[in-house]
Each structure stands twice: as C-alpha cells, then as structure tokens.
Amino acid sequence: ECENLKDVYAGSVASWVNISFDGPNSNPVCFAGNLYFNNVLATDIVIPDGVTEIKSYVFNYCDTITSITIPDSVTSIGNSTFFDCNGLKDVFADNIASWINIDFYNLSSNPMAYAQNLYFNNVLVTNVIIPDGTTLVKDYTFYDCDCLESITIPDSVAAIGTNNFCEYTMVIANKDSYAISWAMQNNKAYALADPVTPEDNIISEVVNAKLSYTIDKLSRTLTIN
C-alpha cells in the first residue's frame, strides 16, 4: 500500500480514461484520493466527444469528482469505474437515446450509484420517455436514480435488465405490454397509459398500494383481501 501517496497527475481526461487498470489497486487514485488533469484538481469531469469506452477502475475512489459529463459517443463503461466516488452529485448526458445505449458492467459502473441528479441536455431528469422502437432497457441503466419519478415504456420493449429503477419510480405503459407485466412481477408501482375501463385504473391503484386483491370477472367486482 502506497500510504503516503496523496496526489496523482495526468495529462488529460482522454488519456486517463484510456488506461487499462487490471484491478482497483492498479489505479494510484485508490490510495491518493486526489486526481489532477493539467495540474487542475479533477472536480467537474468532461469526457471528450469521440470517446467510446470509459475503462474499468478509471475513477474509483476519486473523492474529488463532483460531476461528470458523458457524451453520446460513449457506449461502454467498465468494471467499478466510479466505485466509492462519494463526492459525485451530478451526471450530465446528451439525451435519453444515448444514455440507454450505454453498457454498464455493474452497479458501480453507473455514476448514478453515487450521484443524486441525472441531466439530459442540462435538464434535470424527472420523467423519462423511452423512445419507441427500443427493445431493451439494459442492466443498471437507471439504478439508484432518485430524481426519476416516472418512466414511460413503449410496447416495443421486450426485456428490462437487472437493477433498474428506484423503488418509487412509476412505470407507465400500455395494459398488455411487457413493461406492465414486468412491473407487476417485480412489485413496482405502475400506471396504465391506455386504461380501457375504470376497473383498470382501480387495479393499478390497489397494486401500487401493495394490497392483495381478487377479481370476480363475472360480477366485475374487485375485492381487497
């Protein structure tokens, strides 16, 4: 352990994110804590446009980072890239389409595991609409995204990855969609984008309240157990 190491200096963000670290202890920031680019303490990191991959462990244990901007060219973020970045508060991305296209290796690959706020085009994300034609919401895409109040998912989505959405994020989708089935199976709050009958709305409210119920289709009555 390099216990006396306090500062790490690098030439640029572009060169730093291209380094292949074999493990968390391969990154000197693991012991130093302070990372500098061109002699300036790294606080607000802007990944240069054109970078396609942020490699594993690149920013792990970097307490000085308070925000990171990720361009739409990035499609992959490696293992534990942002692990223990406890000072991280804001994450900036271009748009929803580019964000859901990123492959996050694990929970700590997504900076939202530590940040509180996600922005698309400098606007705080509260309600997201997944673009029509999307077939997959990848693993960890909205993990621990506390600012996200609702997410509208189109019928084209046929799979939703692991560790997506906070407990309080409302899933909005059509009645017979995969997204509604997924929300019910995973005990997630949901609302119907296309309620066919008043009963549909009542059922969604009961489910969201985590109540057990039975439906008598013949008499068209709902009973809370």
N, C-alpha and C positions, 0 to 999 in steps of 0.2 A: 504494500500500500504506500502510495506517494503522499504521506500525511502532510508534508509541508507545501505541497502544490496548491497554489491559490488562483492563478491566472493562466488562461490559455489564449494564445494569439493566433489568428488565422488571417489569410489574405482577403477572402471574400466568402459570401454565403454560397455562391455557386460552386466553388472548390470544396467547401466544407461538406455540403450535402452529398458530394460525390465520393466521399471517403467510405471504404468498406471496413467497418469495425466488426471483428469476429464475435465480440460479446460486449456487455455493458462496461466491463472493466478495461476494455481496449480503448475506450474513449477517455482521455485525460480529464474531461469535464466531470466525470464521475467523482473525482477526488478534488478538483479545483473549485467547481461551482461557478466561476466567472469565465465567460467566453467573450472575446473581443474580435471584431472584424475591422481591419484597417485602424487598429488602436482605439476603436469606439466600442464601449460595452454593449453587448447584444441585449437589447430590450424589445424593440419592435422589429421583428424579423420579416423581411420581404423576400420570398423565394422568387428568383428571376424567372420571367416568362421563358418558356422553352425547356425548362427542367421537367423531365417526365417521371422521375423517381426520387423520393426522399429516402435515403437508405437507413438501414437498421441502426438504432442506438445513437443517431447523429446528435440529438438534443437531450438525451436522457440526463437527468439530474441537473439540468441547466436552470437554476432558480431565477436567473435574471430576466428571462423572457417573460414579457407581459402580453405580447400579441404576436400573431403570425399571419401573414398573408400568403395564400396558396393560389397560384394561377391555374387556369383551366388546362394547362399543358400537363399538370401532374395527374398521373393515373395510378400510382402505387406509392404506398408509404410502408416502410419496413417494420421489422420487429421492435416493439417497445421504443419507438423513436422519441416519444415525448414522456417517457416514464419519469414520474416524480418531478415534473415541471410545475411545481406548486404555485409559482407566481403568475402563471398564464391565466389571462382573463378574457381575451377577445380573439376570435378566429374569423378571418376575412376570406371569402371565396367569391368567384365571379358570379356564379349562378347555380341554381338547383341542378341543372343538367350535368354540369361539370363535377359537382360535389358527389352525386350518386354514382358517378363513373369511377370514383377512386376505390382501389382495392386496399383496405386496411388489413394489415397482417393479424393484429389482435387489438384488444381494448386500448392499450397504451400507444397504439399507432395513431389513434384518432385524438387530436389535441383537445377535443371536447370532453375527454375523460377528466381534464383538469380545468379547462376554461368554463366560463359561465355563459358567454354570449357568442352566437354564431351570426355572421352577417353575410348576406348576398348582395353584391353591388352596393356595399356600405349601408344597407338597410337591415336592421335587426330582424332576425327570423322569428316569427311567432306562429304564422300559419303557412304551411307549405303545400303546394300542389305538385304532385309528381307528374311529369309530362306524359301525355297519352302516348302509347307505344312502348313505354318502359315495361320490361317483362320481369325484372328482378330488382328488389331493394337489397343491396349487398349487406354482408355482415358488418355490424358496428357503425353503420353509416350515420345514425342519429343517436348513438349511445350517449347517455347522460346529458342530452341536450335539454337542459331545464327550461330554456326560453321557448321551446316549441310547444304551443298549446294544441294545435291540431295538424293533422296531415291528411290530405285528400289523395286517395289512391285510385287510379283508373282500373277498368276491367282488364286491361292488358297485362297487369302484374299477376304472375302465376307463382311467385315464390318470394318470401321475405326471410332474410337471413337472421342469424342469431344476434342477440343483444342489441335489438333495435328499439328505439323509442323509450322515453321515460314513462314512469307509472301513470303520470297524469296527462300524457299526450292522447288526444282524442283521434281515433281513426275514423275517417269519413269515406264511405264508399257505397256503391250500389248494393242492393239487397242480396243478390245471388252471386256476388263477386268472391274471389278467393280471399280478398282482404278482410271482408266481414267474417268469413269462416275462420280465418286465422285469428282475428281479434277475439272471437268467442272462445276458441280453443285455448288461447293464451291469457284469458281473463283480462283483456284490455278493454278500456272504455271505447265505445264506438257510437256513431250516429249514421243513419241511412241518408244517402244523398238523394235517393229516389223512393221515399216512403209511399207504398201503394195503398195502404189502408191506415186508419187511425191506430189499429192494433200494432202495426209495425213500430210506430213511434213509442207506444207504451212499452213494448217488449224491450226496445233499446234502453229506455229509461230504467226499467227494472234490472236489466243486466248490468248497467253501469253502476247501479246502487249495490251490486254484488248480492242480490237477493235470489233465492231459489224459487222457481216457478214451474207450473204445468199449464198446458194449453189444451182445452177441450175444443177440437176443431168443429165438432157437430153443433155445439151450442155457442161457439165463438166467444168463449169466456176464458179469461186468464186468472189463475189462482196463485197467489203468493203463498208458498209453503211455510 
